[in-house]
Amino acid sequence: TVLVQSSSITTSVLTPLVGLGVIQLEQMLPLTLGANIGTTVTGLLASLVSDSVAALQVALCHLFFNISGIIIWYPIPFMRKVPLNGARELGKWTRRSKAIPPIYIILVFFICPLLLLGISELFVQQKVGWTVLGTIIVIAVFLGIIRFAWWWKRQEGRAQFIACLDKRTSRNDALAALPEDMQFLKSKVAQLAEHTGLPEDEEVDEEKAEGTDDAEAEPVAVAEEAVEAEEQA
């Protein structure tokens, strides 16, 4: 990662290997964390050739941010299971529905960062009104997270979510296979009509049309006979 200066290359190479079962997910985790540290070399090299102190500070913040994440999530086995289990669950959901990856990307990389950035901007305005508003939003977000966790764990939210994904997938599969099913049914009906001697649709329509004409002609004939009888009388 230090040589290519991109953690995406390392992650892109390891992901299909895990999918094929060449390496385990537990083996990929330390490699991915190491790649996240290696990708900070780009910023460090760029900051060293510049005379800006702020550039060096940003590069060091990037480095220590990744190191702090590794210290939090990797050394303790209990904490290590959190990203591993999350990756497994996300993979299962993705197999059930193709809408999960874009939803995850939009939520994690757009909505959450924008929300945190907006809240931080409210507190740096140094005005009472903005600070109160930021506090209310933080409390609301915190309560929303607690309510979601309660629904997910205690009210069978996970089972409902998976059932919703399965229902959506079944409906999409049924709609995708509908034209082929219709062609199959038409071919079977044609074979059945051929073996049983049933009339074709056009013949049935002609017979119905002739029956309708005969039914309409009967009242006219009865009326004509009644008129002739009155004239003879």
Salt bridges, closest charged atoms under 4 A:
GLU26 OE2 - ARG88 NH2 2.31
GLU89 OE1 - ARG158 NH2 3.01
ASP166 OD1 - ARG96 NH1 2.50
